Each structure stands twice: as structure tokens, then as C-alpha cells.
Amino acid sequence: MSEFFPKGQERKKTVEQVAQEAAHFKDIAEIEILDFEHYTWADSSLDGSDKGSFVNSFRDLLPGEEISLRNYIETALKERKGSAIGVEFGGIGARLFSGFTPDFFAKSIAVSLLDHRGWAHQLDRIKERDKKLHHEVLEGNIFESNTYKSLNQWLNGEKVDLIIERMGKGLEFVPGEPYEVSKILRIWYNLLREGGIMFAQTPVVFNNLLEAWAVKIDREFKGKIEIEFQTGYEDDGVACSAFRLRKLSGAPNELPLLDPKTVGKIPKADFKKYN
């Protein structure tokens, strides 16, 4: 039988449990990150050949025969060269934004549960290097409102040209609850300026929802919102589900989402299909 997403009190418990796990991770993260190799994703390269590079996660979402994230993004945002603003959610972003043409981005920021680089006892030097890149790190949980208050203060009324999300520790701190995730996607969409681009990973449990949502956007907003998606089979590594969205001229002010009645009828993805 198909399993559906939680409702009522079960929905609330799901969200609260993930929030508690994220808070616990902050307390033990120094040991965790040092002990497990995949946590080095927290500061990955843009187009590098390493397994953890961003291009390895999002290459299949690029249009045509494009194989470089940098080329695609810089070409799409060429009119914003020198004044573009970038945001990464889930990682440190220093290596990511240093992979672009120097000064293509006027400034960038990364939102992460914590900046683990300080444990090298060289935080002052690291922050000085970030400053030269016009880059900052904001420690915060992407599912908490205070994080966006701080981000909006940093933006000071400006819109964002690039949003890229790939959680440095995988997607275990993203609740398997579609309404909570939809709220965050709506916030990110509102941050984007016209012409802006969003790359985001989603838990594989949302595969059925992701496909239905992408079909809806392509059918109802073609020429106004450009969307490409992939349904993966695991929440860690390059096999994650993900989408690329571009906010074109004439795009609606609010992100179009599936209505609650439709969401209630779409079951969780069957993991057996992906294993």
C-alpha cells in the first residue's frame, strides 16, 4: 500500500524531530565532520573533478550539451556581471564562489548550520580570505525565521541572482514534510530577481511531488518559469533528486505550488524503486 505524508500531530512531530537533530548536530559537529569524509562537502568546488563538486550534483540539469556550471551561470547572468549576488544554502560557499570568474559576483553569502572551518584555529585568516572574495558565512538553520531576518539584513533590500542549495551533511536535516519545505522554497523564490537561477536538491521521498510540481510549472508557466528536474535514489552523494529553476520575465510574484488537496493524494516515493 502507498504511504502518504504525515498530517496533523504526526506532521508537527516530524518537523520538531528534524529540528532537534539539527540542534544536536551543532553540538557534536566538530567530531562528526572530522571523522566522516562526506562532511567535507560543506565547502565543495564548483566545477572540480572531485566527487563532491557541485557540477557532479547538478550537471544533468544543465541545458543542451553544457557541462560546466560556471559557464551556464555566467552566460545566463551575463548582464549582471560585476553586480551579481549569490547565496548558498547548506554549505560554506567559499570554494564554490571562488570558482567563478573573479569579481563576477559583487558579493555572496553562505547559510550553514555552522562554519566548521574555525576549528583549524585559523578563523581570522579564513575570514580575511572570504572578505577578498566579497563572501560571508551566516550560521543558521534554513528552517528558522531568524536566519532569514539576518539574511535580509545582509541583502539590504537587494534581490539575489543565484541560489544554490546542497546540504553539506546530506538532506537528513530537511524534514520529510512537504508543507514545511514548500514554505522555504517560496522564501527562496521571493529572494530571486527576474532572470535569477535556483539549483536545489530535494529528498528522494519527495520524488512523486517533485515530478508533479515540475509538470505543473512547465504546463502552466512555460516561458515565464524555466524548470528542469531529476529524481534520484539516495539523499547523499550525486544521486540526489534536484531541480533547476529560472525566474523569467513575466514570472508570477509567488512561487506556484501544488495545492494541499493534490499533495494529500500523492504518496511518498517508493524507495524499492530506487534501491
C-alpha positions as a Markdown table, in Angstrom:
| # | Residue | x | y | z |
|---|---|---|---|---|
| 1 | Met | 0.0 | 0.0 | 0.0 |
| 2 | Ser | 1.1 | 3.6 | -0.7 |
| 3 | Glu | 2.4 | 5.6 | 2.2 |
| 4 | Phe | 1.3 | 9.2 | 2.4 |
| 5 | Phe | 3.0 | 12.2 | 4.1 |
| 6 | Pro | 2.1 | 12.9 | 7.7 |
| 7 | Lys | -0.7 | 15.1 | 8.8 |
| 8 | Gly | -1.9 | 16.8 | 12.0 |
| 9 | Gln | 0.2 | 15.9 | 15.0 |
| 10 | Glu | 2.4 | 13.5 | 13.1 |
| 11 | Arg | 3.3 | 16.3 | 10.7 |
| 12 | Lys | 4.3 | 18.5 | 13.7 |
| 13 | Lys | 6.3 | 15.7 | 15.3 |
| 14 | Thr | 8.2 | 15.1 | 12.0 |
| 15 | Val | 9.3 | 18.8 | 11.8 |
| 16 | Glu | 10.2 | 19.0 | 15.5 |
| 17 | Gln | 12.3 | 15.9 | 15.4 |
| 18 | Val | 14.4 | 17.1 | 12.5 |
| 19 | Ala | 14.8 | 20.5 | 14.3 |
| 20 | Gln | 16.1 | 18.7 | 17.4 |
| 21 | Glu | 18.5 | 16.6 | 15.3 |
| 22 | Ala | 19.9 | 19.7 | 13.6 |
| 23 | Ala | 20.4 | 21.3 | 17.0 |
| 24 | His | 22.2 | 18.2 | 18.3 |
| 25 | Phe | 24.5 | 18.2 | 15.3 |
| 26 | Lys | 25.7 | 21.7 | 16.1 |
| 27 | Asp | 26.8 | 20.4 | 19.5 |
| 28 | Ile | 28.7 | 17.4 | 18.1 |
| 29 | Ala | 29.7 | 18.7 | 14.7 |
| 30 | Glu | 33.4 | 19.2 | 15.3 |
| 31 | Ile | 33.9 | 15.5 | 15.9 |
| 32 | Glu | 31.4 | 14.4 | 13.3 |
| 33 | Ile | 32.9 | 16.5 | 10.5 |
| 34 | Leu | 36.4 | 15.5 | 11.3 |
| 35 | Asp | 35.5 | 11.8 | 11.4 |
| 36 | Phe | 33.4 | 11.4 | 8.3 |
| 37 | Glu | 34.8 | 12.2 | 4.9 |
| 38 | His | 31.5 | 13.2 | 3.2 |
| 39 | Tyr | 31.1 | 16.2 | 5.5 |
| 40 | Thr | 33.9 | 17.9 | 3.5 |
| 41 | Trp | 31.1 | 18.6 | 1.1 |
| 42 | Ala | 30.4 | 21.6 | 3.3 |
| 43 | Asp | 32.9 | 23.6 | 1.3 |
| 44 | Ser | 33.0 | 22.0 | -2.2 |
| 45 | Ser | 34.3 | 23.2 | -5.6 |
| 46 | Leu | 32.1 | 24.5 | -8.4 |
| 47 | Asp | 33.3 | 22.6 | -11.5 |
| 48 | Gly | 36.0 | 20.4 | -10.0 |
| 49 | Ser | 36.7 | 16.8 | -10.9 |
| 50 | Asp | 36.2 | 15.7 | -7.3 |
| 51 | Lys | 33.1 | 13.6 | -6.4 |
| 52 | Gly | 31.8 | 16.3 | -4.1 |
| 53 | Ser | 31.8 | 19.2 | -6.7 |
| 54 | Phe | 28.6 | 21.0 | -7.4 |
| 55 | Val | 28.8 | 20.2 | -11.1 |
| 56 | Asn | 28.6 | 16.5 | -10.3 |
| 57 | Ser | 25.4 | 17.0 | -8.4 |
| 58 | Phe | 23.7 | 19.3 | -11.0 |
| 59 | Arg | 25.3 | 18.5 | -14.4 |
| 60 | Asp | 22.2 | 16.6 | -15.6 |
| 61 | Leu | 20.1 | 19.7 | -15.1 |
| 62 | Leu | 22.1 | 21.9 | -17.4 |
| 63 | Pro | 20.5 | 22.7 | -20.8 |
| 64 | Gly | 21.7 | 21.3 | -24.1 |
| 65 | Glu | 25.2 | 19.9 | -24.0 |
| 66 | Glu | 26.5 | 22.3 | -21.3 |
| 67 | Ile | 28.8 | 20.5 | -18.8 |
| 68 | Ser | 30.0 | 23.5 | -16.8 |
| 69 | Leu | 28.0 | 25.1 | -14.0 |
| 70 | Arg | 30.2 | 28.2 | -14.3 |
| 71 | Asn | 29.7 | 28.6 | -18.0 |
| 72 | Tyr | 25.9 | 28.1 | -17.7 |
| 73 | Ile | 25.5 | 30.5 | -14.8 |
| 74 | Glu | 27.8 | 33.2 | -16.1 |
| 75 | Thr | 26.2 | 33.1 | -19.5 |
| 76 | Ala | 22.7 | 33.2 | -18.1 |
| 77 | Leu | 23.6 | 36.1 | -15.8 |
| 78 | Lys | 26.0 | 37.9 | -18.2 |
| 79 | Glu | 24.1 | 41.2 | -17.8 |
| 80 | Arg | 24.7 | 41.0 | -14.0 |
| 81 | Lys | 28.4 | 40.5 | -14.3 |
| 82 | Gly | 30.2 | 42.5 | -11.6 |
| 83 | Ser | 26.9 | 43.2 | -9.7 |
| 84 | Ala | 25.5 | 39.7 | -9.2 |
| 85 | Ile | 24.6 | 38.4 | -5.8 |
| 86 | Gly | 24.9 | 34.7 | -4.9 |
| 87 | Val | 23.6 | 32.7 | -1.9 |
| 88 | Glu | 24.4 | 29.1 | -1.0 |
| 89 | Phe | 22.2 | 27.3 | 1.5 |
| 90 | Gly | 23.6 | 24.3 | 3.3 |
| 91 | Gly | 27.4 | 24.8 | 2.9 |
| 92 | Ile | 30.2 | 27.3 | 3.4 |
| 93 | Gly | 30.4 | 28.5 | -0.2 |
| 94 | Ala | 34.0 | 29.8 | -0.2 |
| 95 | Arg | 35.3 | 27.3 | -2.8 |
| 96 | Leu | 32.0 | 27.4 | -4.7 |
| 97 | Phe | 32.1 | 31.2 | -5.3 |
| 98 | Ser | 35.9 | 31.3 | -5.8 |
| 99 | Gly | 35.2 | 29.0 | -8.8 |
| 100 | Phe | 33.6 | 31.8 | -10.8 |
| 101 | Thr | 35.4 | 34.5 | -12.8 |
| 102 | Pro | 36.9 | 36.9 | -10.3 |
| 103 | Asp | 34.5 | 39.7 | -9.4 |
| 104 | Phe | 31.6 | 38.2 | -11.4 |
| 105 | Phe | 29.7 | 38.3 | -8.1 |
| 106 | Ala | 29.7 | 41.6 | -6.3 |
| 107 | Lys | 29.0 | 39.6 | -3.1 |
| 108 | Ser | 28.0 | 36.2 | -1.9 |
| 109 | Ile | 26.9 | 34.6 | 1.3 |
| 110 | Ala | 26.6 | 31.0 | 2.5 |
| 111 | Val | 24.0 | 29.9 | 5.1 |
| 112 | Ser | 25.1 | 26.9 | 7.1 |
| 113 | Leu | 24.4 | 25.4 | 10.5 |
| 114 | Leu | 27.9 | 26.3 | 11.4 |
| 115 | Asp | 31.2 | 27.4 | 9.9 |
| 116 | His | 33.3 | 24.4 | 10.7 |
| 117 | Arg | 36.5 | 26.0 | 9.3 |
| 118 | Gly | 37.2 | 27.8 | 12.5 |
| 119 | Trp | 38.3 | 24.6 | 14.1 |
| 120 | Ala | 41.5 | 24.9 | 12.2 |
| 121 | His | 42.3 | 27.7 | 14.6 |
| 122 | Gln | 42.9 | 30.0 | 11.6 |
| 123 | Leu | 39.4 | 31.6 | 11.5 |
| 124 | Asp | 40.8 | 35.2 | 11.3 |
| 125 | Arg | 42.9 | 34.3 | 8.2 |
| 126 | Ile | 40.0 | 32.4 | 6.7 |
| 127 | Lys | 37.6 | 35.3 | 7.2 |
| 128 | Glu | 40.2 | 37.7 | 5.6 |
| 129 | Arg | 40.3 | 35.4 | 2.6 |
| 130 | Asp | 36.5 | 35.4 | 2.4 |
| 131 | Lys | 36.5 | 39.2 | 2.6 |
| 132 | Lys | 38.7 | 39.4 | -0.5 |
| 133 | Leu | 36.1 | 37.2 | -2.3 |
| 134 | His | 33.3 | 39.5 | -1.1 |
| 135 | His | 32.0 | 36.4 | 0.7 |
| 136 | Glu | 30.5 | 35.8 | 4.1 |
| 137 | Val | 29.2 | 32.9 | 6.1 |
| 138 | Leu | 25.9 | 33.2 | 8.1 |
| 139 | Glu | 25.4 | 30.5 | 10.7 |
| 140 | Gly | 21.8 | 29.5 | 10.9 |
| 141 | Asn | 19.1 | 26.9 | 10.2 |
| 142 | Ile | 17.4 | 27.3 | 6.9 |
| 143 | Phe | 14.1 | 26.3 | 8.5 |
| 144 | Glu | 14.2 | 29.1 | 11.2 |
| 145 | Ser | 12.8 | 32.6 | 10.6 |
| 146 | Asn | 15.7 | 34.3 | 12.4 |
| 147 | Thr | 18.0 | 33.0 | 9.7 |
| 148 | Tyr | 16.1 | 34.9 | 7.1 |
| 149 | Lys | 15.9 | 38.1 | 9.2 |
| 150 | Ser | 19.7 | 38.1 | 9.2 |
| 151 | Leu | 19.9 | 37.3 | 5.5 |
| 152 | Asn | 17.5 | 40.1 | 4.6 |
| 153 | Gln | 19.6 | 42.5 | 6.7 |
| 154 | Trp | 22.7 | 41.4 | 4.7 |
| 155 | Leu | 20.8 | 41.8 | 1.4 |
| 156 | Asn | 19.6 | 45.3 | 2.5 |
| 157 | Gly | 16.7 | 45.2 | 0.1 |
| 158 | Glu | 18.6 | 43.7 | -2.9 |
| 159 | Lys | 17.4 | 40.6 | -4.8 |
| 160 | Val | 19.5 | 37.5 | -5.5 |
| 161 | Asp | 20.8 | 36.3 | -8.9 |
| 162 | Leu | 21.9 | 32.8 | -7.9 |
| 163 | Ile | 20.6 | 30.4 | -5.2 |
| 164 | Ile | 22.2 | 27.0 | -4.8 |
| 165 | Glu | 21.3 | 24.5 | -2.1 |
| 166 | Arg | 23.1 | 21.3 | -1.4 |
| 167 | Met | 23.4 | 20.4 | 2.2 |
| 168 | Gly | 26.9 | 19.7 | 3.4 |
| 169 | Lys | 25.8 | 16.8 | 5.6 |
| 170 | Gly | 23.2 | 15.4 | 3.2 |
| 171 | Leu | 19.5 | 16.0 | 3.4 |
| 172 | Glu | 18.8 | 14.5 | 6.8 |
| 173 | Phe | 18.0 | 17.9 | 8.3 |
| 174 | Val | 15.3 | 18.5 | 5.7 |
| 175 | Pro | 12.0 | 17.3 | 7.2 |
| 176 | Gly | 10.1 | 14.7 | 5.1 |
| 177 | Glu | 7.1 | 17.1 | 5.3 |
| 178 | Pro | 6.1 | 18.9 | 2.1 |
| 179 | Tyr | 4.4 | 21.9 | 3.5 |
| 180 | Glu | 7.4 | 22.9 | 5.6 |
| 181 | Val | 9.7 | 22.5 | 2.6 |
| 182 | Ser | 7.3 | 24.4 | 0.3 |
| 183 | Lys | 7.5 | 27.4 | 2.7 |
| 184 | Ile | 11.2 | 27.6 | 2.3 |
| 185 | Leu | 11.1 | 27.2 | -1.5 |
| 186 | Arg | 8.6 | 30.1 | -1.5 |
| 187 | Ile | 11.0 | 32.3 | 0.5 |
| 188 | Trp | 13.9 | 31.4 | -1.8 |
| 189 | Tyr | 11.8 | 32.2 | -4.9 |
| 190 | Asn | 10.9 | 35.6 | -3.4 |
| 191 | Leu | 14.6 | 36.3 | -2.9 |
| 192 | Leu | 15.3 | 35.8 | -6.7 |
| 193 | Arg | 15.3 | 38.7 | -9.1 |
| 194 | Glu | 13.9 | 38.4 | -12.6 |
| 195 | Gly | 16.4 | 36.3 | -14.5 |
| 196 | Gly | 17.7 | 34.6 | -11.3 |
| 197 | Ile | 18.5 | 31.0 | -11.1 |
| 198 | Met | 18.0 | 28.4 | -8.4 |
| 199 | Phe | 19.6 | 25.0 | -8.1 |
| 200 | Ala | 18.3 | 22.9 | -5.2 |
| 201 | Gln | 18.4 | 19.3 | -4.0 |
| 202 | Thr | 15.3 | 17.6 | -2.5 |
| 203 | Pro | 14.9 | 14.4 | -0.5 |
| 204 | Val | 14.0 | 11.4 | -2.6 |
| 205 | Val | 10.9 | 10.8 | -0.6 |
| 206 | Phe | 9.5 | 13.8 | -2.5 |
| 207 | Asn | 10.2 | 12.4 | -5.9 |
| 208 | Asn | 6.5 | 12.0 | -6.8 |
| 209 | Leu | 5.7 | 15.5 | -5.6 |
| 210 | Leu | 8.8 | 16.9 | -7.4 |
| 211 | Glu | 7.7 | 15.4 | -10.7 |
| 212 | Ala | 4.1 | 16.6 | -10.4 |
| 213 | Trp | 5.2 | 20.1 | -9.4 |
| 214 | Ala | 7.6 | 20.4 | -12.2 |
| 215 | Val | 5.0 | 19.2 | -14.7 |
| 216 | Lys | 2.5 | 21.8 | -13.4 |
| 217 | Ile | 5.0 | 24.7 | -13.7 |
| 218 | Asp | 6.1 | 23.6 | -17.2 |
| 219 | Arg | 2.4 | 23.3 | -18.3 |
| 220 | Glu | 1.0 | 26.5 | -16.7 |
| 221 | Phe | 4.0 | 28.9 | -16.7 |
| 222 | Lys | 6.1 | 27.9 | -19.8 |
| 223 | Gly | 8.1 | 30.9 | -20.9 |
| 224 | Lys | 7.8 | 32.5 | -17.5 |
| 225 | Ile | 9.4 | 29.9 | -15.3 |
| 226 | Glu | 12.0 | 27.6 | -16.7 |
| 227 | Ile | 12.3 | 24.3 | -14.8 |
| 228 | Glu | 14.3 | 21.1 | -15.1 |
| 229 | Phe | 14.3 | 18.2 | -12.6 |
| 230 | Gln | 15.9 | 14.9 | -11.8 |
| 231 | Thr | 14.6 | 12.2 | -9.5 |
| 232 | Gly | 17.5 | 10.4 | -7.7 |
| 233 | Tyr | 17.6 | 7.4 | -5.5 |
| 234 | Glu | 19.5 | 8.5 | -2.4 |
| 235 | Asp | 19.9 | 11.6 | -0.2 |
| 236 | Asp | 23.6 | 11.7 | 0.0 |
| 237 | Gly | 26.0 | 12.0 | -2.9 |
| 238 | Val | 25.5 | 12.8 | -6.6 |
| 239 | Ala | 22.4 | 10.7 | -6.8 |
| 240 | Cys | 20.1 | 13.1 | -5.0 |
| 241 | Ser | 16.9 | 14.4 | -6.5 |
| 242 | Ala | 17.2 | 18.1 | -7.6 |
| 243 | Phe | 15.8 | 20.8 | -9.8 |
| 244 | Arg | 16.9 | 23.9 | -11.7 |
| 245 | Leu | 14.5 | 26.8 | -11.8 |
| 246 | Arg | 14.9 | 30.2 | -13.6 |
| 247 | Lys | 12.6 | 33.1 | -12.9 |
| 248 | Leu | 11.9 | 34.6 | -16.4 |
| 249 | Ser | 10.2 | 37.8 | -17.4 |
| 250 | Gly | 6.6 | 37.7 | -16.5 |
| 251 | Ala | 7.0 | 35.1 | -13.8 |
| 252 | Pro | 4.4 | 35.2 | -11.0 |
| 253 | Asn | 5.3 | 37.1 | -7.9 |
| 254 | Glu | 4.7 | 34.0 | -5.7 |
| 255 | Leu | 6.1 | 30.5 | -6.4 |
| 256 | Pro | 3.4 | 28.3 | -7.9 |
| 257 | Leu | 3.0 | 25.2 | -5.7 |
| 258 | Leu | 0.8 | 22.1 | -5.7 |
| 259 | Asp | -2.5 | 22.8 | -3.8 |
| 260 | Pro | -2.9 | 21.0 | -0.5 |
| 261 | Lys | -5.6 | 18.7 | -1.8 |
| 262 | Thr | -3.3 | 17.5 | -4.6 |
| 263 | Val | -0.4 | 17.0 | -2.2 |
| 264 | Gly | -2.6 | 14.9 | 0.0 |
| 265 | Lys | -3.3 | 12.5 | -2.8 |
| 266 | Ile | 0.4 | 12.0 | -3.9 |
| 267 | Pro | 2.2 | 9.2 | -1.9 |
| 268 | Lys | 5.8 | 9.2 | -0.8 |
| 269 | Ala | 8.2 | 7.8 | -3.3 |
| 270 | Asp | 8.6 | 4.0 | -3.1 |
| 271 | Phe | 12.2 | 3.5 | -2.1 |
| 272 | Lys | 12.2 | 0.0 | -3.5 |
| 273 | Lys | 12.0 | 1.6 | -6.9 |
| 274 | Tyr | 15.3 | 3.4 | -6.3 |
| 275 | Asn | 17.3 | 0.8 | -4.5 |
